[in-house]
Amino acid sequence: MMTKNLQTTFVCCVESGSLETQTVRMIESLRRWGGKFADAPIYAVTPRFGPPLAKQTHQIFEQFQVKYLYFQKNDKYAWNKFLNKPSALVAVEELAQTECIGWLDSDLLIVDEPDQLTLNQEESFLACASDKNIGTTGLQDPYEAYWQEICKCVGIDIETLPWIKTEEEGILIRLYWNSGIFVYRRSTNFAQHYLQTCLQLFDACLASHKSGFFFNDQVALGLTMVKMGIPWRGLPYSHNYGMGSKTHKDWYTEEKLKAAKIVHYHDAMWPAFWDTFIECLSQTHPPVADWLVSIGSMKNEAPPAFRAVKKVIDFKRSRQELAYMRACKVI
């Protein structure tokens, strides 16, 4: 029998187009396979200007009791999609009634009850160190200089960052969470601190030589937690299992997918990788695979007029992004 969990409010972002498709599928997977979290409150947030969502999306939100929140944040970084996450969380923090708030990226697929998402009494934050990415293993690491700079930027001594083992490679790095899924206690007002840290990093115009500023929201997540000094726990790989075309050959194992509760699928449900993804999932989570086969691979289902408007907006934002990147100090 499914146990309801109304102690956590989940938050995600949604915009017209591809993200809209992903968000709808993520929400339905939570309602179907989330176990005690299946009935948790969900807010889908559009925090900046753009074409409206499709009528069908609003109907699905109503069907799954998703509260939709739209507003236009007015700041110099409105072009930056990575600030949508903390902006959405700040807005929901003022509305949510639950003890905890959980963030869900739209490219997540819930395939079994994510039982580790419940905060223990002594905990205030949960996240997963999925893989190294641009994390640092210490003084000899090519990303150490970047981390030293960003820590200075937000007023943290880099040596105070805890060491944590990555779930995929099993190596020790200075604390660096994947920001695809995390849970925190609402009473900490974490979202406000998180947004402030993100803005500090963007104002500093610092960029990694590998990824530019594209992981700033992810970098800011752990830095915020450390700066606040709140108690935390790392989530196992089963709660943020990474899968996609870029890493499949080197990282995929059936055993790890079988243990997964949440799959961070990246591009795996779009047509180019769809057959491979379904073949793997049918071996580990047959009911989920059957459901996905019944609805097919993902596609942008926004009406043509909405796509045209979004294309113009995206072009303008890409120019602003390029101008920002040119002003950055690359480390």
NULO-345758 format. One record per residue (C-alpha): residue number from 1; chain; x, y, z. Coordinates in Angstrom, 3 decimals, m for minus. Layout:
! residues N
<pt k="NUM" c="A" xx="X" yy="Y" zz="Z"/>
...
***
This chain:
! residues 331
<pt k="1" c="A" xx="0.000" yy="0.000" zz="0.000"/>
<pt k="2" c="A" xx="1.391" yy="3.420" zz="m1.007"/>
<pt k="3" c="A" xx="2.224" yy="5.683" zz="1.923"/>
<pt k="4" c="A" xx="1.606" yy="9.371" zz="1.371"/>
<pt k="5" c="A" xx="4.373" yy="11.865" zz="2.085"/>
<pt k="6" c="A" xx="3.199" yy="15.427" zz="2.497"/>
<pt k="7" c="A" xx="6.308" yy="16.627" zz="4.323"/>
<pt k="8" c="A" xx="8.199" yy="17.536" zz="1.141"/>
<pt k="9" c="A" xx="7.219" yy="19.971" zz="m1.590"/>
<pt k="10" c="A" xx="8.952" yy="19.333" zz="m4.906"/>
<pt k="11" c="A" xx="9.934" yy="22.156" zz="m7.250"/>
<pt k="12" c="A" xx="10.914" yy="22.109" zz="m10.920"/>
<pt k="13" c="A" xx="11.196" yy="24.604" zz="m13.769"/>
<pt k="14" c="A" xx="9.200" yy="24.500" zz="m16.968"/>
<pt k="15" c="A" xx="9.380" yy="26.531" zz="m20.183"/>
<pt k="16" c="A" xx="7.719" yy="26.134" zz="m23.552"/>
<pt k="17" c="A" xx="9.374" yy="23.564" zz="m25.795"/>
<pt k="18" c="A" xx="11.737" yy="20.704" zz="m24.998"/>
<pt k="19" c="A" xx="11.906" yy="21.464" zz="m21.274"/>
<pt k="20" c="A" xx="8.108" yy="21.362" zz="m21.194"/>
<pt k="21" c="A" xx="8.133" yy="17.815" zz="m22.568"/>
<pt k="22" c="A" xx="10.753" yy="16.694" zz="m20.044"/>
<pt k="23" c="A" xx="8.998" yy="18.317" zz="m17.092"/>
<pt k="24" c="A" xx="5.672" yy="16.662" zz="m17.852"/>
<pt k="25" c="A" xx="7.299" yy="13.244" zz="m18.130"/>
<pt k="26" c="A" xx="9.285" yy="13.712" zz="m14.921"/>
<pt k="27" c="A" xx="6.160" yy="14.701" zz="m12.991"/>
<pt k="28" c="A" xx="4.148" yy="11.755" zz="m14.293"/>
<pt k="29" c="A" xx="6.964" yy="9.357" zz="m13.343"/>
<pt k="30" c="A" xx="6.945" yy="10.765" zz="m9.801"/>
<pt k="31" c="A" xx="3.191" yy="10.314" zz="m9.527"/>
<pt k="32" c="A" xx="3.433" yy="6.739" zz="m10.877"/>
<pt k="33" c="A" xx="6.573" yy="5.378" zz="m9.229"/>
<pt k="34" c="A" xx="7.333" yy="7.740" zz="m6.333"/>
<pt k="35" c="A" xx="5.862" yy="5.525" zz="m3.605"/>
<pt k="36" c="A" xx="5.477" yy="7.573" zz="m0.419"/>
<pt k="37" c="A" xx="6.407" yy="10.705" zz="m2.412"/>
<pt k="38" c="A" xx="3.878" yy="10.094" zz="m5.193"/>
<pt k="39" c="A" xx="1.298" yy="12.437" zz="m3.670"/>
<pt k="40" c="A" xx="3.711" yy="15.131" zz="m2.511"/>
<pt k="41" c="A" xx="2.933" yy="18.748" zz="m3.496"/>
<pt k="42" c="A" xx="4.631" yy="19.843" zz="m6.732"/>
<pt k="43" c="A" xx="5.278" yy="23.349" zz="m8.044"/>
<pt k="44" c="A" xx="6.261" yy="23.824" zz="m11.695"/>
<pt k="45" c="A" xx="7.739" yy="27.308" zz="m12.126"/>
<pt k="46" c="A" xx="8.406" yy="29.559" zz="m15.102"/>
<pt k="47" c="A" xx="10.489" yy="32.397" zz="m13.644"/>
<pt k="48" c="A" xx="11.193" yy="34.433" zz="m16.783"/>
<pt k="49" c="A" xx="9.535" yy="35.724" zz="m19.941"/>
<pt k="50" c="A" xx="8.753" yy="33.295" zz="m22.737"/>
<pt k="51" c="A" xx="5.951" yy="31.826" zz="m24.854"/>
<pt k="52" c="A" xx="3.103" yy="30.212" zz="m22.881"/>
<pt k="53" c="A" xx="2.886" yy="26.528" zz="m22.119"/>
<pt k="54" c="A" xx="0.686" yy="24.371" zz="m24.312"/>
<pt k="55" c="A" xx="m2.939" yy="23.861" zz="m23.280"/>
<pt k="56" c="A" xx="m2.252" yy="20.135" zz="m22.922"/>
<pt k="57" c="A" xx="0.490" yy="20.842" zz="m20.378"/>
<pt k="58" c="A" xx="m1.894" yy="22.830" zz="m18.199"/>
<pt k="59" c="A" xx="m4.381" yy="19.973" zz="m18.438"/>
<pt k="60" c="A" xx="m1.724" yy="17.504" zz="m17.299"/>
<pt k="61" c="A" xx="m0.767" yy="19.794" zz="m14.428"/>
<pt k="62" c="A" xx="m4.401" yy="19.853" zz="m13.358"/>
<pt k="63" c="A" xx="m4.661" yy="16.075" zz="m13.661"/>
<pt k="64" c="A" xx="m1.578" yy="15.543" zz="m11.471"/>
<pt k="65" c="A" xx="m2.404" yy="18.380" zz="m9.060"/>
<pt k="66" c="A" xx="0.655" yy="20.428" zz="m9.977"/>
<pt k="67" c="A" xx="0.628" yy="24.082" zz="m8.970"/>
<pt k="68" c="A" xx="1.931" yy="26.275" zz="m11.787"/>
<pt k="69" c="A" xx="3.719" yy="29.500" zz="m10.927"/>
<pt k="70" c="A" xx="4.692" yy="32.111" zz="m13.503"/>
<pt k="71" c="A" xx="6.571" yy="35.358" zz="m12.928"/>
<pt k="72" c="A" xx="9.239" yy="37.477" zz="m14.591"/>
<pt k="73" c="A" xx="12.330" yy="38.020" zz="m12.497"/>
<pt k="74" c="A" xx="13.832" yy="41.387" zz="m13.246"/>
<pt k="75" c="A" xx="17.605" yy="41.234" zz="m13.049"/>
<pt k="76" c="A" xx="20.558" yy="41.553" zz="m15.394"/>
<pt k="77" c="A" xx="20.845" yy="37.792" zz="m15.665"/>
<pt k="78" c="A" xx="17.368" yy="37.064" zz="m16.983"/>
<pt k="79" c="A" xx="19.082" yy="35.521" zz="m20.024"/>
<pt k="80" c="A" xx="20.757" yy="32.925" zz="m17.824"/>
<pt k="81" c="A" xx="18.722" yy="29.725" zz="m17.539"/>
<pt k="82" c="A" xx="20.878" yy="28.456" zz="m14.665"/>
<pt k="83" c="A" xx="19.480" yy="31.125" zz="m12.348"/>
<pt k="84" c="A" xx="15.955" yy="29.842" zz="m12.953"/>
<pt k="85" c="A" xx="16.587" yy="27.132" zz="m10.354"/>
<pt k="86" c="A" xx="17.354" yy="29.300" zz="m7.292"/>
<pt k="87" c="A" xx="14.792" yy="31.901" zz="m8.413"/>
<pt k="88" c="A" xx="12.073" yy="29.253" zz="m8.566"/>
<pt k="89" c="A" xx="13.032" yy="27.902" zz="m5.141"/>
<pt k="90" c="A" xx="12.938" yy="31.366" zz="m3.573"/>
<pt k="91" c="A" xx="9.407" yy="31.870" zz="m4.876"/>
<pt k="92" c="A" xx="8.145" yy="28.490" zz="m3.664"/>
<pt k="93" c="A" xx="9.773" yy="28.889" zz="m0.240"/>
<pt k="94" c="A" xx="7.261" yy="31.673" zz="0.424"/>
<pt k="95" c="A" xx="4.309" yy="29.474" zz="m0.545"/>
<pt k="96" c="A" xx="5.120" yy="25.947" zz="0.578"/>
<pt k="97" c="A" xx="3.632" yy="24.596" zz="3.798"/>
<pt k="98" c="A" xx="5.739" yy="21.452" zz="4.148"/>
<pt k="99" c="A" xx="8.741" yy="20.952" zz="6.373"/>
<pt k="100" c="A" xx="11.071" yy="20.211" zz="3.458"/>
<pt k="101" c="A" xx="11.576" yy="21.349" zz="m0.128"/>
<pt k="102" c="A" xx="13.063" yy="19.182" zz="m2.845"/>
<pt k="103" c="A" xx="14.418" yy="20.282" zz="m6.207"/>
<pt k="104" c="A" xx="13.938" yy="18.045" zz="m9.276"/>
<pt k="105" c="A" xx="15.618" yy="18.657" zz="m12.643"/>
<pt k="106" c="A" xx="13.290" yy="18.051" zz="m15.558"/>
<pt k="107" c="A" xx="15.547" yy="15.355" zz="m17.055"/>
<pt k="108" c="A" xx="14.935" yy="12.984" zz="m14.153"/>
<pt k="109" c="A" xx="12.928" yy="9.789" zz="m14.364"/>
<pt k="110" c="A" xx="11.618" yy="8.324" zz="m11.121"/>
<pt k="111" c="A" xx="11.607" yy="4.539" zz="m11.510"/>
<pt k="112" c="A" xx="11.095" yy="3.392" zz="m7.905"/>
<pt k="113" c="A" xx="10.369" yy="4.881" zz="m4.491"/>
<pt k="114" c="A" xx="13.289" yy="7.221" zz="m3.628"/>
<pt k="115" c="A" xx="13.217" yy="6.321" zz="0.045"/>
<pt k="116" c="A" xx="16.466" yy="8.139" zz="0.897"/>
<pt k="117" c="A" xx="14.936" yy="11.574" zz="0.209"/>
<pt k="118" c="A" xx="13.523" yy="11.834" zz="3.716"/>
<pt k="119" c="A" xx="15.560" yy="14.079" zz="6.005"/>
<pt k="120" c="A" xx="16.428" yy="12.607" zz="9.375"/>
<pt k="121" c="A" xx="15.797" yy="14.730" zz="12.455"/>
<pt k="122" c="A" xx="19.429" yy="15.892" zz="12.639"/>
<pt k="123" c="A" xx="19.753" yy="16.655" zz="8.893"/>
<pt k="124" c="A" xx="18.944" yy="19.802" zz="6.929"/>
<pt k="125" c="A" xx="20.286" yy="19.010" zz="3.458"/>
<pt k="126" c="A" xx="20.585" yy="16.072" zz="1.051"/>
<pt k="127" c="A" xx="22.311" yy="15.864" zz="m2.341"/>
<pt k="128" c="A" xx="24.371" yy="13.447" zz="m4.416"/>
<pt k="129" c="A" xx="28.011" yy="13.675" zz="m5.501"/>
<pt k="130" c="A" xx="27.287" yy="11.761" zz="m8.703"/>
<pt k="131" c="A" xx="30.614" yy="12.174" zz="m10.487"/>
<pt k="132" c="A" xx="33.726" yy="14.328" zz="m10.540"/>
<pt k="133" c="A" xx="32.919" yy="16.513" zz="m13.556"/>
<pt k="134" c="A" xx="34.724" yy="19.803" zz="m12.762"/>
<pt k="135" c="A" xx="35.316" yy="18.893" zz="m9.124"/>
<pt k="136" c="A" xx="38.834" yy="18.911" zz="m7.699"/>
<pt k="137" c="A" xx="40.868" yy="16.145" zz="m6.080"/>
<pt k="138" c="A" xx="43.294" yy="18.639" zz="m4.541"/>
<pt k="139" c="A" xx="46.432" yy="20.620" zz="m5.322"/>
<pt k="140" c="A" xx="47.458" yy="18.668" zz="m8.426"/>
<pt k="141" c="A" xx="44.021" yy="18.758" zz="m10.017"/>
<pt k="142" c="A" xx="43.572" yy="20.932" zz="m13.145"/>
<pt k="143" c="A" xx="40.432" yy="22.461" zz="m11.585"/>
<pt k="144" c="A" xx="41.982" yy="23.298" zz="m8.217"/>
<pt k="145" c="A" xx="42.863" yy="26.872" zz="m9.251"/>
<pt k="146" c="A" xx="39.265" yy="27.444" zz="m10.367"/>
<pt k="147" c="A" xx="37.930" yy="26.204" zz="m7.038"/>
<pt k="148" c="A" xx="40.378" yy="28.376" zz="m5.116"/>
<pt k="149" c="A" xx="39.088" yy="31.438" zz="m6.968"/>
<pt k="150" c="A" xx="35.409" yy="30.703" zz="m6.523"/>
<pt k="151" c="A" xx="35.885" yy="29.939" zz="m2.827"/>
<pt k="152" c="A" xx="37.579" yy="33.321" zz="m2.376"/>
<pt k="153" c="A" xx="34.709" yy="34.915" zz="m4.274"/>
<pt k="154" c="A" xx="32.108" yy="33.706" zz="m1.767"/>
<pt k="155" c="A" xx="34.303" yy="34.063" zz="1.327"/>
<pt k="156" c="A" xx="35.097" yy="30.392" zz="1.982"/>
<pt k="157" c="A" xx="38.468" yy="28.895" zz="2.885"/>
<pt k="158" c="A" xx="38.838" yy="26.050" zz="0.391"/>
<pt k="159" c="A" xx="40.370" yy="23.871" zz="3.092"/>
<pt k="160" c="A" xx="37.057" yy="23.941" zz="4.981"/>
<pt k="161" c="A" xx="35.291" yy="22.091" zz="2.146"/>
<pt k="162" c="A" xx="34.626" yy="18.512" zz="3.252"/>
<pt k="163" c="A" xx="36.049" yy="15.639" zz="1.213"/>
<pt k="164" c="A" xx="33.472" yy="13.359" zz="m0.364"/>
<pt k="165" c="A" xx="33.668" yy="10.253" zz="m2.539"/>
<pt k="166" c="A" xx="32.026" yy="10.443" zz="m5.957"/>
<pt k="167" c="A" xx="29.365" yy="7.818" zz="m6.570"/>
<pt k="168" c="A" xx="30.350" yy="6.902" zz="m10.137"/>
<pt k="169" c="A" xx="34.175" yy="6.870" zz="m10.020"/>
<pt k="170" c="A" xx="34.647" yy="6.371" zz="m6.284"/>
<pt k="171" c="A" xx="37.297" yy="9.085" zz="m5.943"/>
<pt k="172" c="A" xx="37.733" yy="11.721" zz="m3.243"/>
<pt k="173" c="A" xx="37.002" yy="15.320" zz="m4.228"/>
<pt k="174" c="A" xx="36.367" yy="18.548" zz="m2.385"/>
<pt k="175" c="A" xx="32.629" yy="18.705" zz="m1.800"/>
<pt k="176" c="A" xx="30.792" yy="19.229" zz="m5.083"/>
<pt k="177" c="A" xx="27.163" yy="18.195" zz="m5.446"/>
<pt k="178" c="A" xx="25.219" yy="17.429" zz="m8.571"/>
<pt k="179" c="A" xx="22.334" yy="19.908" zz="m8.499"/>
<pt k="180" c="A" xx="19.846" yy="17.697" zz="m10.347"/>
<pt k="181" c="A" xx="18.142" yy="16.676" zz="m7.134"/>
<pt k="182" c="A" xx="18.470" yy="17.926" zz="m3.580"/>
<pt k="183" c="A" xx="16.295" yy="18.318" zz="m0.506"/>
<pt k="184" c="A" xx="16.538" yy="20.851" zz="2.302"/>
<pt k="185" c="A" xx="14.680" yy="21.944" zz="5.392"/>
<pt k="186" c="A" xx="12.494" yy="24.948" zz="4.555"/>
<pt k="187" c="A" xx="13.183" yy="26.638" zz="7.902"/>
<pt k="188" c="A" xx="16.809" yy="27.200" zz="6.855"/>
<pt k="189" c="A" xx="15.724" yy="29.595" zz="4.053"/>
<pt k="190" c="A" xx="18.310" yy="27.821" zz="1.933"/>
<pt k="191" c="A" xx="16.950" yy="29.178" zz="m1.353"/>
<pt k="192" c="A" xx="17.728" yy="32.795" zz="m0.479"/>
<pt k="193" c="A" xx="21.310" yy="31.902" zz="0.428"/>
<pt k="194" c="A" xx="21.630" yy="29.740" zz="m2.679"/>
<pt k="195" c="A" xx="20.470" yy="32.541" zz="m4.969"/>
<pt k="196" c="A" xx="22.880" yy="34.968" zz="m3.306"/>
<pt k="197" c="A" xx="25.810" yy="32.583" zz="m3.823"/>
<pt k="198" c="A" xx="24.877" yy="32.063" zz="m7.475"/>
<pt k="199" c="A" xx="24.729" yy="35.815" zz="m8.033"/>
<pt k="200" c="A" xx="28.116" yy="36.281" zz="m6.345"/>
<pt k="201" c="A" xx="29.658" yy="33.755" zz="m8.724"/>
<pt k="202" c="A" xx="28.093" yy="35.327" zz="m11.793"/>
<pt k="203" c="A" xx="29.056" yy="38.838" zz="m10.681"/>
<pt k="204" c="A" xx="32.666" yy="37.657" zz="m10.298"/>
<pt k="205" c="A" xx="32.781" yy="36.658" zz="m13.998"/>
<pt k="206" c="A" xx="34.804" yy="33.505" zz="m13.350"/>
<pt k="207" c="A" xx="34.714" yy="30.617" zz="m15.794"/>
<pt k="208" c="A" xx="36.160" yy="27.122" zz="m15.881"/>
<pt k="209" c="A" xx="38.435" yy="26.290" zz="m18.804"/>
<pt k="210" c="A" xx="36.349" yy="23.157" zz="m19.397"/>
<pt k="211" c="A" xx="32.770" yy="24.242" zz="m18.911"/>
<pt k="212" c="A" xx="32.701" yy="28.030" zz="m18.797"/>
<pt k="213" c="A" xx="30.061" yy="29.139" zz="m16.303"/>
<pt k="214" c="A" xx="27.646" yy="26.346" zz="m17.165"/>
<pt k="215" c="A" xx="27.955" yy="24.593" zz="m13.803"/>
<pt k="216" c="A" xx="27.874" yy="27.695" zz="m11.608"/>
<pt k="217" c="A" xx="24.531" yy="26.782" zz="m10.044"/>
<pt k="218" c="A" xx="25.932" yy="23.333" zz="m9.289"/>
<pt k="219" c="A" xx="29.156" yy="24.701" zz="m7.818"/>
<pt k="220" c="A" xx="27.155" yy="27.185" zz="m5.738"/>
<pt k="221" c="A" xx="25.021" yy="24.432" zz="m4.215"/>
<pt k="222" c="A" xx="27.722" yy="22.903" zz="m2.037"/>
<pt k="223" c="A" xx="29.360" yy="26.247" zz="m1.287"/>
<pt k="224" c="A" xx="26.045" yy="27.556" zz="0.026"/>
<pt k="225" c="A" xx="25.573" yy="24.544" zz="2.244"/>
<pt k="226" c="A" xx="29.092" yy="24.817" zz="3.676"/>
<pt k="227" c="A" xx="28.806" yy="28.545" zz="4.243"/>
<pt k="228" c="A" xx="25.513" yy="28.071" zz="6.095"/>
<pt k="229" c="A" xx="27.002" yy="25.319" zz="8.229"/>
<pt k="230" c="A" xx="23.902" yy="23.127" zz="8.028"/>
<pt k="231" c="A" xx="24.079" yy="19.358" zz="8.678"/>
<pt k="232" c="A" xx="23.975" yy="17.222" zz="5.558"/>
<pt k="233" c="A" xx="23.969" yy="13.710" zz="4.126"/>
<pt k="234" c="A" xx="25.104" yy="12.483" zz="0.732"/>
<pt k="235" c="A" xx="22.581" yy="10.592" zz="m1.366"/>
<pt k="236" c="A" xx="23.577" yy="7.258" zz="m2.925"/>
<pt k="237" c="A" xx="24.002" yy="6.893" zz="m6.670"/>
<pt k="238" c="A" xx="20.645" yy="5.091" zz="m6.811"/>
<pt k="239" c="A" xx="18.999" yy="8.477" zz="m6.243"/>
<pt k="240" c="A" xx="20.775" yy="10.310" zz="m9.075"/>
<pt k="241" c="A" xx="21.963" yy="7.623" zz="m11.472"/>
<pt k="242" c="A" xx="23.485" yy="9.244" zz="m14.558"/>
<pt k="243" c="A" xx="22.806" yy="7.816" zz="m17.998"/>
<pt k="244" c="A" xx="23.142" yy="9.271" zz="m21.483"/>
<pt k="245" c="A" xx="24.770" yy="8.941" zz="m24.861"/>
<pt k="246" c="A" xx="28.049" yy="10.589" zz="m23.804"/>
<pt k="247" c="A" xx="28.779" yy="8.300" zz="m20.862"/>
<pt k="248" c="A" xx="26.959" yy="5.077" zz="m21.768"/>
<pt k="249" c="A" xx="29.925" yy="3.244" zz="m23.264"/>
<pt k="250" c="A" xx="32.223" yy="3.911" zz="m20.302"/>
<pt k="251" c="A" xx="29.843" yy="4.044" zz="m17.332"/>
<pt k="252" c="A" xx="26.824" yy="1.876" zz="m17.947"/>
<pt k="253" c="A" xx="26.320" yy="m1.273" zz="m15.880"/>
<pt k="254" c="A" xx="23.049" yy="m3.145" zz="m15.590"/>
<pt k="255" c="A" xx="23.643" yy="m3.643" zz="m11.874"/>
<pt k="256" c="A" xx="23.741" yy="0.097" zz="m11.157"/>
<pt k="257" c="A" xx="20.669" yy="0.818" zz="m13.274"/>
<pt k="258" c="A" xx="18.800" yy="m2.000" zz="m11.552"/>
<pt k="259" c="A" xx="19.504" yy="m0.385" zz="m8.174"/>
<pt k="260" c="A" xx="18.398" yy="3.041" zz="m9.393"/>
<pt k="261" c="A" xx="15.403" yy="4.836" zz="m7.922"/>
<pt k="262" c="A" xx="15.952" yy="8.047" zz="m9.918"/>
<pt k="263" c="A" xx="17.598" yy="8.104" zz="m13.345"/>
<pt k="264" c="A" xx="19.227" yy="11.349" zz="m14.485"/>
<pt k="265" c="A" xx="18.856" yy="10.482" zz="m18.150"/>
<pt k="266" c="A" xx="20.178" yy="13.676" zz="m19.819"/>
<pt k="267" c="A" xx="19.582" yy="12.997" zz="m23.557"/>
<pt k="268" c="A" xx="18.617" yy="9.326" zz="m23.236"/>
<pt k="269" c="A" xx="14.888" yy="9.714" zz="m23.992"/>
<pt k="270" c="A" xx="15.284" yy="11.686" zz="m27.189"/>
<pt k="271" c="A" xx="15.099" yy="9.717" zz="m30.476"/>
<pt k="272" c="A" xx="18.856" yy="9.247" zz="m31.075"/>
<pt k="273" c="A" xx="19.388" yy="7.194" zz="m27.878"/>
<pt k="274" c="A" xx="15.831" yy="6.045" zz="m27.236"/>
<pt k="275" c="A" xx="16.170" yy="2.415" zz="m28.370"/>
<pt k="276" c="A" xx="19.272" yy="1.858" zz="m26.261"/>
<pt k="277" c="A" xx="17.665" yy="3.434" zz="m23.201"/>
<pt k="278" c="A" xx="14.493" yy="1.348" zz="m23.501"/>
<pt k="279" c="A" xx="16.480" yy="m1.844" zz="m24.057"/>
<pt k="280" c="A" xx="18.469" yy="m1.220" zz="m20.859"/>
<pt k="281" c="A" xx="15.442" yy="m0.177" zz="m18.810"/>
<pt k="282" c="A" xx="13.422" yy="m3.207" zz="m19.931"/>
<pt k="283" c="A" xx="16.021" yy="m5.414" zz="m18.257"/>
<pt k="284" c="A" xx="15.964" yy="m3.547" zz="m14.958"/>
<pt k="285" c="A" xx="12.571" yy="m1.813" zz="m14.582"/>
<pt k="286" c="A" xx="10.145" yy="m3.561" zz="m16.984"/>
<pt k="287" c="A" xx="6.946" yy="m1.747" zz="m15.891"/>
<pt k="288" c="A" xx="8.614" yy="1.644" zz="m16.382"/>
<pt k="289" c="A" xx="9.960" yy="0.585" zz="m19.775"/>
<pt k="290" c="A" xx="6.496" yy="m0.609" zz="m20.847"/>
<pt k="291" c="A" xx="4.979" yy="2.721" zz="m19.839"/>
<pt k="292" c="A" xx="7.616" yy="4.667" zz="m21.770"/>
<pt k="293" c="A" xx="7.174" yy="2.529" zz="m24.872"/>
<pt k="294" c="A" xx="3.449" yy="3.301" zz="m24.752"/>
<pt k="295" c="A" xx="4.110" yy="7.069" zz="m24.941"/>
<pt k="296" c="A" xx="7.208" yy="7.011" zz="m27.149"/>
<pt k="297" c="A" xx="10.414" yy="9.033" zz="m27.289"/>
<pt k="298" c="A" xx="10.353" yy="12.704" zz="m26.440"/>
<pt k="299" c="A" xx="9.828" yy="15.530" zz="m28.888"/>
<pt k="300" c="A" xx="9.183" yy="19.230" zz="m28.771"/>
<pt k="301" c="A" xx="5.406" yy="19.452" zz="m28.834"/>
<pt k="302" c="A" xx="5.071" yy="23.232" zz="m28.573"/>
<pt k="303" c="A" xx="2.851" yy="24.781" zz="m31.292"/>
<pt k="304" c="A" xx="4.788" yy="26.230" zz="m34.272"/>
<pt k="305" c="A" xx="3.978" yy="29.835" zz="m33.294"/>
<pt k="306" c="A" xx="5.349" yy="29.267" zz="m29.789"/>
<pt k="307" c="A" xx="8.516" yy="27.709" zz="m31.219"/>
<pt k="308" c="A" xx="9.044" yy="30.713" zz="m33.482"/>
<pt k="309" c="A" xx="8.760" yy="33.127" zz="m30.557"/>
<pt k="310" c="A" xx="11.101" yy="31.030" zz="m28.435"/>
<pt k="311" c="A" xx="13.651" yy="30.897" zz="m31.240"/>
<pt k="312" c="A" xx="13.810" yy="34.697" zz="m31.319"/>
<pt k="313" c="A" xx="14.097" yy="34.916" zz="m27.529"/>
<pt k="314" c="A" xx="16.786" yy="32.213" zz="m27.429"/>
<pt k="315" c="A" xx="18.812" yy="34.036" zz="m30.087"/>
<pt k="316" c="A" xx="18.774" yy="37.256" zz="m28.093"/>
<pt k="317" c="A" xx="19.722" yy="35.424" zz="m24.916"/>
<pt k="318" c="A" xx="22.557" yy="33.596" zz="m26.668"/>
<pt k="319" c="A" xx="24.042" yy="36.953" zz="m27.676"/>
<pt k="320" c="A" xx="23.861" yy="38.138" zz="m24.066"/>
<pt k="321" c="A" xx="25.432" yy="34.894" zz="m22.916"/>
<pt k="322" c="A" xx="28.283" yy="35.277" zz="m25.400"/>
<pt k="323" c="A" xx="28.932" yy="38.844" zz="m24.274"/>
<pt k="324" c="A" xx="29.054" yy="37.686" zz="m20.643"/>
<pt k="325" c="A" xx="31.435" yy="34.830" zz="m21.455"/>
<pt k="326" c="A" xx="33.796" yy="37.204" zz="m23.261"/>
<pt k="327" c="A" xx="34.014" yy="39.271" zz="m20.076"/>
<pt k="328" c="A" xx="34.848" yy="36.253" zz="m17.908"/>
<pt k="329" c="A" xx="38.240" yy="35.344" zz="m16.491"/>
<pt k="330" c="A" xx="38.892" yy="31.771" zz="m17.619"/>
<pt k="331" c="A" xx="40.732" yy="29.644" zz="m15.072"/>
***
